[in-house]
């Protein structure tokens, strides 16, 4: 059974000041965001994972969104369920009990920050070139009155722009991944990712952990961007990123990260 938020108002206030950064505001500390919830302590992208992360003291959780055949916003990383069914081909009523909808998560952790990653890859079977999924996410965020505690991100930059077009008041983030070989061969330019995000009014950059160094952080800060680094579990790297001044680390083990940063 799925829970549905009905006009639920966010209680965020002071906690949000640590996340939303303006050019004249310093970040007091690096925040800890749970990757798909507390995904080592519980099954990823489940209500248990998100509420566990909250109990551990995480600032919030990151989650993945796909769309069912009847338009429901399903919290699931892969396009297919574990049994092989394509989420885009089934109704929300056919989902396994442990797979929540976006509104379920908003209701389960009503005061937590939520990073909503829209899965919309052109090499996957549920790709939506018309960006209906982006508009549906915006509508659900509005319906659940969660605008003040949400950041919407995607690897697909057109999806990020579609969210901004639908509601410029919703914070957005540009995700990117670069393999080590691409960096070595200089086939990828992380600085260009920063420039593109800043040019289009995107709030944050979400870089793959290996690309982040002092120069990257400085460039992102100079461009007015928040920096949310994924996915970071080694404690020494978490401490290094905190020293560099990133906004948050997105980690599978929020309890360990929080203990290290305390």
VENNORDA-V955452 format. One record per residue. RES is the residue in one small letter. PSI is psi in whole degrees, -180 to 180 (none if undefined). OMEGA is omega in whole degrees, -180 to 180 (999 if undefined). NEAR is the number of other C-alpha atoms within 8 Angstrom. Layout:
{{RES PSI OMEGA NEAR} {RES PSI OMEGA NEAR}}
//
This chain:
{{x 135 -179 3} {x 142 176 6} {x 145 179 7} {x 124 177 7} {x 144 180 11} {x 95 179 6} {x 31 -178 7} {x 124 -178 9} {x 137 179 7} {x 140 173 10} {x 90 -171 6} {x -59 171 10} {x -115 -171 6} {x -37 -178 6} {x -33 -176 7} {x -25 -178 9} {x -27 179 8} {x -15 -176 11} {x -49 -176 9} {x 118 -173 6} {x 132 172 10} {x 169 -174 7} {x -21 -180 6} {x 20 -179 4} {x 130 178 6} {x 148 173 7} {x 124 -178 10} {x -35 -178 5} {x 163 175 8} {x 130 -178 12} {x 157 179 11} {x 120 178 14} {x 131 -176 14} {x 124 -177 19} {x 110 -174 13} {x 35 -173 15} {x -168 176 18} {x 82 -165 17} {x -2 170 14} {x -39 -178 8} {x -22 -178 8} {x 169 178 11} {x 130 -176 10} {x 148 175 10} {x 33 174 16} {x 162 178 14} {x -35 177 11} {x -42 180 8} {x -41 -178 16} {x -42 179 17} {x -31 175 11} {x -43 178 12} {x -40 178 16} {x -46 179 12} {x -33 179 7} {x -17 180 8} {x 11 178 9} {x 148 177 15} {x -31 180 11} {x -167 -178 13} {x 150 170 16} {x 145 178 14} {x 167 -178 15} {x 140 -178 13} {x 132 170 14} {x 172 -175 16} {x 134 178 12} {x 175 -179 14} {x -30 180 11} {x 17 171 8} {x 5 179 6} {x 149 -180 10} {x 106 -170 12} {x 132 180 13} {x 100 -177 14} {x 138 -177 11} {x -50 -175 10} {x 158 178 5} {x -29 -179 12} {x 147 171 9} {x 169 -179 9} {x -27 180 5} {x 4 176 5} {x -10 -180 6} {x 139 177 9} {x 125 -178 9} {x -37 -179 13} {x -12 -178 11} {x -5 -176 8} {x 159 178 12} {x 159 179 12} {x -33 -180 10} {x -16 180 4} {x 0 -179 6} {x 150 172 8} {x 152 -175 5} {x -34 -174 6} {x -8 -179 6} {x 112 -176 11} {x 170 170 13} {x 164 -177 11} {x -43 -180 11} {x -33 177 11} {x -41 -178 13} {x -45 177 11} {x -39 -180 11} {x -34 -176 11} {x -33 180 9} {x 72 -168 10} {x -12 179 8} {x 7 -176 8} {x 149 169 11} {x 140 178 10} {x 121 173 11} {x 107 -178 12} {x 107 176 12} {x 119 177 11} {x 120 177 13} {x 110 -178 10} {x 73 -176 13} {x 138 -177 9} {x -6 177 8} {x 14 180 5} {x 157 -172 8} {x -15 -179 6} {x 18 -179 8} {x 136 -177 9} {x 89 -178 9} {x -20 -180 5} {x -8 177 4} {x 29 173 9} {x -34 -180 7} {x -38 179 10} {x -45 -180 12} {x -35 178 11} {x -39 177 9} {x -45 178 9} {x -45 180 12} {x -41 -179 8} {x -39 177 10} {x -43 178 11} {x -46 -177 9} {x -37 -180 10} {x 4 179 13} {x 49 -176 11} {x 11 -175 13} {x -40 -173 9} {x -11 -177 8} {x 21 -175 12} {x 145 166 13} {x 129 -179 12} {x 128 -179 14} {x 165 176 13} {x 153 171 14} {x -23 180 10} {x 109 -174 10} {x -30 176 8} {x -34 177 6} {x -42 176 12} {x -45 -180 16} {x -34 178 9} {x -37 176 11} {x -46 179 15} {x -39 179 13} {x -38 -179 7} {x -35 179 8} {x 101 -178 8} {x -10 178 8} {x -10 178 6} {x 126 179 13} {x 141 -179 12} {x 157 179 13} {x 143 179 15} {x 117 179 15} {x 141 170 12} {x 151 -178 9} {x 135 178 6} {x 126 177 9} {x 159 -175 6} {x -39 -178 7} {x -38 178 6} {x -37 178 10} {x -44 -180 11} {x -43 -178 7} {x 1 180 6} {x 37 176 7} {x -5 -180 7} {x 147 -178 7} {x 95 179 8} {x -31 179 8} {x -32 177 8} {x -33 177 7} {x -41 177 10} {x -47 -178 12} {x -43 -179 9} {x -45 -180 8} {x -46 -179 14} {x -40 -178 12} {x -34 -175 7} {x 12 175 7} {x 20 178 6} {x 143 -173 15} {x -37 -170 12} {x 158 173 13} {x 137 -178 16} {x 83 -176 12} {x 150 169 13} {x 135 -173 13} {x -49 -173 9} {x -21 -176 5} {x -10 -171 9} {x 120 173 11} {x -175 -176 7} {x -39 -179 7} {x -40 179 7} {x -47 -179 11} {x -44 179 13} {x -43 -180 8} {x -42 179 10} {x -44 179 13} {x -43 180 9} {x -26 179 7} {x 1 178 9} {x 21 -176 10} {x 142 165 12} {x 157 -174 12} {x 111 -180 13} {x 110 -170 13} {x 133 179 14} {x 164 -36 11} {x 130 -168 11} {x 115 178 12} {x -37 -179 10} {x 129 -175 6} {x -39 -179 9} {x -35 178 6} {x -38 176 9} {x -44 179 12} {x -38 178 10} {x -45 180 8} {x -38 177 10} {x -40 178 11} {x -35 178 7} {x -24 177 9} {x 28 177 10} {x 156 -179 14} {x -47 179 12} {x 158 167 12} {x 135 178 16} {x 117 -168 14} {x 152 176 14} {x -18 -175 14} {x 72 -177 12} {x -31 180 15} {x -43 180 10} {x -39 179 8} {x -43 180 13} {x -43 179 11} {x -40 -179 7} {x -35 -176 8} {x -8 -178 7} {x none 999 4}}
//
